[in-house]
Structure formats: C-alpha cells, structure tokens
Amino acid sequence: MLQLIGFDGDDTLWHSEGYYRQAGDAFAAIMGGYVDLGDQHVHDSMLATEQRNLKLFGYGAKGMALSMVETAIAVSDGRISAADVHRLVELGKAVLQHPVELLPGIREAVEAVARKYEVVLITKGDLFHQEKKVAESGLADLFRRIEIVSEKNAATYQRVLGEFALQPAQFAMVGNSLRSDIEPVVRLGGWGVHLPYHVTWAHELENGLDADEPRVLTVDAPAAIPAALERLRALAAAAA
C-alpha cells in the first residue's frame, strides 16, 4: 500500500524552465553578433556543453552561465568581447533571481495528498537557489521532509526510502520529468504520476520508459494528482 508520496519542485510545483528558455534565447541573440546562427547550431552546442559539464557544475543557473561562457568562446573562436561575456553572466543572475510562481492549483493538490499520505519534496539543483525557491513558494510547511539533491537516481530514492523504512512499492513520485522523477522510482519497483510541463529541457527528455508503462499515470493538471494517486494505491494493493 502506498504510504509516502514525493513531489518534484521545478516545473511541478513552480515554473522554472521558461526562465531558462528566455536566457537561452538571449544567449543566441548575443551570439548572433559573432556567428551565423543557422550554420553554427548554437543551441545544440550549448546543450552539449551543459551535458558535458553536469558532473562538474551540477544542475542550475550557475552551471548554465558557465556553460554559456564556454560555448560562446568556442563558437566565436575567442572573439566574444568582455562586455558580452558580462552580459552572459547577467543572464545567469537573472535566472537565479526570478520570482517563484506556483503552477495553478498545485497548492490545493499537495494539501489534498498530504491529508492522506506523508509527503516529501525531492528537488535537484543548486542548493542556494533551490532553498530560495522552497522558501518563497510558501509550500514548505506541507512537506514532512525536503531533500535538495545533486542528482535524482536510484541511489537517491533508495536513501530517502531507507530513512522512512519503506519499500519502493510503498512510494510514488509526482513530477514533470520522466528521466529524473519517474523512471528511477519505477525501476526500483515504485510508482509515478507524470505531470508534463509545456516545455522541457532536452536533457530531461531522454528516458527508457515504455509509453504504456503500467506503474505510471499521466495527468494534465495538478487537480488530477490526488485521483491518480488513488488509482495507483489500488494498483499497489492489488499487486501486493
């Protein structure tokens, strides 16, 4: 039987990716002063640099800003000006300072889930930035635990479950990313509620789940999360 429900943060509880997209568009506009954007595939170069740097910088706006500078130097053959490098750094700062805007109906959904289950927040990214977003979200009081992690993988979820003395089959994760929020939990034997966001970072689109994975339900709005968890609860009970 389900006992613990995890919620992702970025683009599940509050808006996030849109701010990164805005920074990416501004980055491309700056680079347009040095290269033909149609020929250089700046966005592809940026994604490759970010993915290569994840093990060094982790996730978040700081790593993005450093990767933008690295990409800009590479694709401009070192011609980018100090003034434009400074503009790239400012793009990263702007993402770090963006306001926290909750998804419509998410507070009510988490409150409804918290009336029946213990709930935890499991979010990844830069520690300072994530702590700021959690504090400004006004949702911290709803969660039994708040975990800010560098990566969401099987080991992370196993550690959280171990601290609650639970088995994976007693846990469901709610999130927008199949790669980070859902797949690792399902591979352990848990359950997932997928709440797609209208834009997703290309890195998070990669996953190995089947489209008809029976341990995952997809919802189109936060209001549908409690009902989806009740369906999973019934499936979990039948599988026990």
N, C-alpha and C positions, 0 to 999 in steps of 0.2 A: 504494500500500500504506500502511496506517496506520502511523505512526511515533510520534505524540505523542497522549497522552490527557490531557484536562483534567478536573478534578473541581471541582464547586461545593463550598462549605462548609456554609452554613446549611441545615438540613433535608435535606442529602445526606450529609454526614459526621457532623454532630451536630445534636441537637434545638435548635430556635430558636423557631419560630412559636408554639408552645404558650405560651411565656412572654409573648409579645406579646398573645396572646388573653387570658391572665389579667389583664394590665394593662388591656386594653380592657374587660373585664367589670367590673373595679374602677372604671374611669373612669365607666362607665354607672351604677354604683351610687351614686357620688358625685353625678352629675348628676341622679339621681332625687330628690334633695333640693330641686331647683330647678325641674324641668320634668316633665311627663308623658312618660315615655319612649316610650309608644305613639304619642303625637302628634308628638313632635319629631324622631323618627328620628335619635337621637344618633349611632349608629354610621355612618349614611350621611353625616352632617355631618362626622364625624371623618375618614372616608375622603377626602371631597372636599378637606378642609383639608390632609391629608397629601399628596395628589397635587399640589395647588397649590404646596406648599412644597418639593417634592423638589428643584427647581432651586436653592433657597436653602440648605436644610439637608442635602440628600442623604438617604441611607437610614440607618436605625438608630434606636436608642432615644433618642438626644438629639433628633433631629428629631421623633420621636413625642411626646416630652414637651412640646416647644414647641408642637406642633400641638394637643395636648390642652388646654393652657392657652388657646390662641387660640380653640379651639372652645368651651370652657367659658364664656369671657367672652361669646362671640357668642350662644350658645343660652340663656344665663341673663340676657341683656340687662344684663350687667355686675354682676349681683347676687352672683356667686360670692364667697365670703369669702376672705380672705388665708390662713386656715388650710386651706381646701380646695385652694387653688392650691398650697400647700406639699405637700399630700398627692399632688397630680398630679406634682409634681417628684420626690417619693419613689418613685412608680411607675416613672418612667424610670430612676432609680438602681437599683431592684431588678432591672430587666431587664438593665442593664449588669453587674450582679454575679451573675447566675445561673450555676450550675455548668455545666460543659461535659460533656454526656453523649453519648457516641457512639451512633449507630444500631447495633443488634445486627448483628454480622458485617461491619461496614464496614472495620475494620482489615484483616481477612483478605482482603477483596475487593481493597482497594487494594494490599496486598502481592502478591497473585496477578497483578494487572495490571502492577505495577512490575517483575515478573520478566521480562516480555516487551516492555514499552514504556517509553519515558521518560514520566514523569507530572508534571503541574504542577497546582497548586491555584490556581484563579481565583475569588476571592470578592469580593463588593462590600459596602460598608457603612462605618461609622465606623472610621477607621484604628486608634485605640487599642483599641476593642472587638474588632475582628477579630484584631489582633495578640495580644490576651489569649486569645482562643478558640483560635487556632492553637497558641500555646504550651502551653495547658492540655490540648489534645486528645491530645498525645503522638504526633501523626502527621507532624510537620514533617520528620522525617528521611526520610520516604518520597518526598518531592517534590523534583524537580530544581529547580523554581522555585516561588515563592509570590508571587502577584500579588494585591494588595488594591487594588481599583479603585473609582471613584466610580459607574461605570455599566458594564453589560455590553451592548455593542452591537458592530456590525460593526467599527468602528474599533479597539475594544479587542482583539478577537480577531485582527484583521489585524496589529496591532502585535506581539502575542505570537508569531504565526506568523512574522513577519518576523525576529524575533530568533533564531528557530530555523532560519531559511532553509527553511521548509516551505511547501507549497501547502495550501489548505484541504482538499483531498481526502485529505491525509495526516493529518488531525486529527479526533478525535472528542471530544465533550464529554459528560460524565456529570453530570446534575443533576435537581433536582425541578421546576424552573421552565421550562416551555416558552417563556415570554416571554423570559427572560434567559439561560438556559443553552443552550437548544437552537435556537430559531428563528434568531438571528443567525448561528450557525455553519452551519446548513443553507442559509441564503440565500447564504452565501459559497461553498458547494459542499462543506462538510464533513458530518460525521455526528453523530448524537446517540443517547445512551442515556438515556431518561427514567425516573427513579425517583420515582414520585409519592409525596408525603408526605400523611399523612391529613388535614392542614389546610394551606391555602394562603392567603396574604394576597390579598384580592380584586384588588389592583393587578396581581399576578403571574399572574392567571388569563387576562388578555387576551392573545391571540396570534392570528396569522394562518395557522397551520399546518393543513393538512388532517388529518383523523383518520387517514387511511391513508398519510401521508407515508412513502415507501419508504426514506428515508435516516435514519429514526428507529425505534428499537426500544424498547418499553416493558417494564420488568421490575418484578416485585412485591417484590423483596428484594435486598439487596446481594450475596448469594451468587450471584445470576444475572448480575451485571455482567460477569465475565470471559467467560462463554459468549456473551453478547450482543455483546461486542466482537469475538470470533472470527467471529461471523456477519457483522458489519459489515466485518471485514477481508476476508472472502471476497467480499462485495459490492463493496468498493472495488477489489479486484484484478480482478474481472470488468468493472468499469466503466472501468478504466484503458486 
